[in-house]
Amino acid sequence: MGPDEHANGGALMGDTPGRFFLPGPTEVHPDVLAAQTKPMIGHRGSAIKELMASIDRGLRPVFVTEHPVIVSTSSATGLMEAALRNGVTGGKVLSLITGAFSKRFAAIGTSCGFDVDEWEVEWGTVHSPGDLADRLASESYDAVTLSQSETSTGSLHDLAAIADVVAGHPDTLLLVDSVTGIGGVETRPDEWGVDFILTGSQKALALPPGLAFGVASERMMERSKEAQGRGWYFALDRLMDQLVSHQTPATPAISLLYALDLQLERILDEGMEARWERHLAMQARTFEWVADMRSQGVGIDVFAAEGARSPTVTCVAMPGGEGASAVVAEMAARGWVIGGGYGKLSESTIRIGHMGDHTVDELNGLLEVLGDVLR
Ligand SMILES: *Cc1c(COP(=O)(O)O)cnc(C)c1O
């Protein structure tokens, strides 16, 4: 290994699958990587229509929706902006903040010129549906934003309960960043009444970065038509018009679509229930390992509060609140990649992305080495 490869996320893992545990981008199966090398096709011919039709059939069960799933050539942040630009027509936005990514959602709203109320709870905890009900009873909002799984802290909202509260307010849309949710966490947008939910390709779906996906409710599509500031590239009506005829308004990332088509097949072969179960099993194993380390006198802890923890990413608090980057570097030197802390938690926590196609067996391999490094 060269010196560069010792940096966080810099190790070259191509020869050793099962060792790349960043909370995004996540490890991509070699067959899925290879699918990207197929030759180009025109983006207005019948070949792309067939490809998009196949992708459409695969995406709906993954998103547990009857709606067409929007495929955007952008990272997930692009669709966070789309959510706000299409979902807000002049009223206020209530941003539920639980960490760095939900804070970004609020910042996007402010940058777009919207009046955003930031409501931040202590990092590691989540908003309670009851408190949200009180807030919405006293003030009216065009939209509520949140991150379902907050990747910077490893916390998880009870999305079904939150959606239930927002559903009581017909003029308020629920816009959800589910970037480390969908594909790893049981999520039912239609059944729960979520107005817009989005994710990116490079997290629990275990694809290369560069695509984002979104599902819009009828309410969202209606609101979008009135949203003067929705722009062109991310206008939901334009995206949807094209999507129903298996087209895209602009040139899509064709190579990534090849990878997506294959990965959807792999995901559905496993089955969504089985995929959610596997993520819960990896989460349980990680918690068991933390408890085991503590019993050996290593003062680490799960950062997120009990009962509000994400099945896809665990943020581990370091003993004495320091030393995270040294641990990440030592892991890299041993050929394993984990995430450092994010933002203000950079030195006080490490993060294990147990999501995507990883297995409990692979995770056990990681935890054994990590235990060694921490001891
Ligand atoms: C990674 C992530 C994002 C940002 O996604 P990009 O694809 O980098 O734009 C947003 N929200 C959450 C919760 C994330 O984990």
PDBQT file of the ligand as one rigid body, heavy atoms in Angstrom, charges set to zero:
ROOT
HETATM    1  C1  LIG A 401     -25.093  10.674   2.167  1.00  0.00    +0.000 C 
HETATM    2  C2  LIG A 401     -26.280  11.399   2.667  1.00  0.00    +0.000 A 
HETATM    3  C3  LIG A 401     -26.767  12.549   2.029  1.00  0.00    +0.000 A 
HETATM    4  C4  LIG A 401     -26.060  13.187   0.862  1.00  0.00    +0.000 C 
HETATM    5  O1  LIG A 401     -26.094  12.378  -0.243  1.00  0.00    +0.000 OA
HETATM    6  P1  LIG A 401     -25.270  12.788  -1.569  1.00  0.00    +0.000 P 
HETATM    7  O2  LIG A 401     -25.561  11.622  -2.461  1.00  0.00    +0.000 OA
HETATM    8  O3  LIG A 401     -23.843  12.906  -1.165  1.00  0.00    +0.000 OA
HETATM    9  O4  LIG A 401     -25.815  14.055  -2.074  1.00  0.00    +0.000 OA
HETATM   10  C5  LIG A 401     -27.901  13.145   2.513  1.00  0.00    +0.000 A 
HETATM   11  N1  LIG A 401     -28.536  12.648   3.594  1.00  0.00    +0.000 NA
HETATM   12  C6  LIG A 401     -28.099  11.551   4.231  1.00  0.00    +0.000 A 
HETATM   13  C7  LIG A 401     -28.865  11.064   5.416  1.00  0.00    +0.000 C 
HETATM   14  C8  LIG A 401     -26.960  10.892   3.790  1.00  0.00    +0.000 A 
HETATM   15  O5  LIG A 401     -26.532   9.796   4.428  1.00  0.00    +0.000 OA
ENDROOT
TORSDOF 0
